[in-house]
Amino acid sequence: MRRFLGVAGLLLVAGVGLWGHGFLTAGGVFEDIAPVSVGSCRPVTGGGIAGVEDIAIDPETRVAYLSGYDRWRQARGETMRGAIWTYALDGTDPVPVDATAAALPGGFHPHGVSLWRGADGRKVLFVINHSGGRHTVEIFDIDGVRLSHRITVEGESMVSPNDLVGTGPSSFYVTNDHANPPGFMRTVEDLMRLRLSTVLHFDGAAWSTVMEAVGGANGINLSADGRSLYVSAMSERAVRVLDRDPQTNAVTPRAVVAVRGYADNIDVEANGDLALAVHTKVFAFLGHVGDESTLSPSHILRLKADGRGSFVPETIHYSDGSDISAASVAAGVRGRMLVGAVFDRKILDCTTAP
């Protein structure tokens, strides 16, 4: 019996050690990445912007829609309201403008955002809203740069919605980054990096689950032709690539792209490559969450199409967080790239190679 207990104890210690090494590796403790800049970047702080976690850019008007709210103030229990700010890339010394002050004057804590453009020129903005302890999707019609709130969509299956992508004027995919609400089981999900999260689709009337067993489903986007779906599997340190049937919205797995960090929002570039924000130093990120003065590195990848249905990642921006901390999105149009962050009260406006 003693011998058995001794062997069992050694196995337990070995198992805990292996888990600990895997946990530290996933958290980026052993990562060493050289600094690099995507271009000449300037900070933008006007208009009261804060926590611009996601960005969508209209390539026709070159107007960016910035989605965010001050998460640090919220954590302190302060009453505050977020916004969708418009930012004109071609303006002279542009300043973000709150486009939802009149369109949605009530409580608003926006998260993921998606711009859908129809073949007839119609434009719709989809936004996840966490206000008032509820999880909803707000749908806005766009007239020029003016937003008109059309409808609020709710669903019990939206346990922890993070990002979304429009598939029609009233339909969309949305990611649940956890399977459980805040509490003990969510902590277990995070510590064990369990693959329990999901991707849902709303067709304008009914909900369906199109993906299960994802490790922290986060960013999501579609290819220009709508036949490829991209999903960040955050705790898997990967982006999943799926084939999509535009008629049924069903998806089938095609490839998994490993990345050096917890994958966040995905932007589809004009040539079909992907821009991806990743949180490589997870423990620095957690420190940044709790302390505004603690920096967290910002890491942007470009996933270049390999011609075989998958992608090859390369770092295009890496900083210690002194320019912007904990970048969660990079979105660009020809000659420009905007970088937003989960908490920081600014964005970066970067001039890039055309």
Phi, psi and omega in degrees: 000316180298319179297319179298314180296325178295316178295317180298320179297318178297319179296321179296315179298317180296318180296316179296321179297316178296318177298316181298318179295318178296322180294316179293321178296314179298328180282359174082015182301326185261005180283140177224106187238132181285142178297142176206149180244140180290341180173202175272111190247140174235143178283142175241121184236358186285171174077004180078020183294147178200140175055046180286086186285332182216153183219138171233135181243133174276113183291342179281311182268346185057038173255131179261143175251115185257124185250122179185173173202164186278095183290331176295317178295320179298319181296334177275000178084014180280148175279123182207167182226139176267193184197165159257117177260138171266144183220113184274110185295332182264008178285162175275115184048060187295149177235134178301143181235131178293113182263000184242004179301321178265326185291327180213077188287346180283195179301138184207115175235080187284148182234245180297148182221147180215135176257121177253135179236123180276163179298335180271006179093354179295142180231135183226139177248127177254135183220131171282137182232127180252019186289146173067024180074010178250160173242116181225166170244123178262131181247124181243138168271145183249127175236103189070249171243003180279133178260133177238116183289125184257315187201153172249129180249131176239164177188133181298335181284348175277084183282318182209067185293140183240307182219165181207164175216130181288144177238359180183183183294340180223012184237153185194158164266149176218142179263142166257116183280348173221159175267345185237149174290170179307137182149195186300313184293328176294321177298319177298317176307313184290313183295321182268356181052049183286145180264082185238351186278171191222166169238130182249161170229137174244122186266010184104345180221323187224156179259150171214153176262121183255341176218140175230172175058046176257140177275090178070061179302125187231259180292152179210143178200168181240149171292164184300326180273359177075008184260357176231134177246135181242129183229126173284124173258092193305299185284349172277352185053054186204162169242126177269135179248129185229147170279140183235138173267109183297339180280322184252345184069009176287149180231150176227141184296141176240313184204160173234124182254115178284137180229163186267064178155176176282114188287135181244229188287150183241131173243136179265121182277167187300328182270004179095350173291166181243140170256128188227128171271137178228147175259097187279321180257085189295323182288328173294321177299316180296324176295322179294324178301318185269348185215114183300333183277351181272124181277151174229133183303151173247129187226120178242131177250150164251125176262108185270130179301133183265002180081000181236019177094000179233195187218156176242121183276144171218143179284128176246347176207129173212127178221167179281359180101000180285337175278312172202138186259139174057052178304135182243350182203145169225122182228137185219160166229174187311119175084357182219149172216132176255138180239126178243167185219158186296322187239326189303149183263049179192167166236167170255134174249109188248132172272125184239172176296134181293000000 
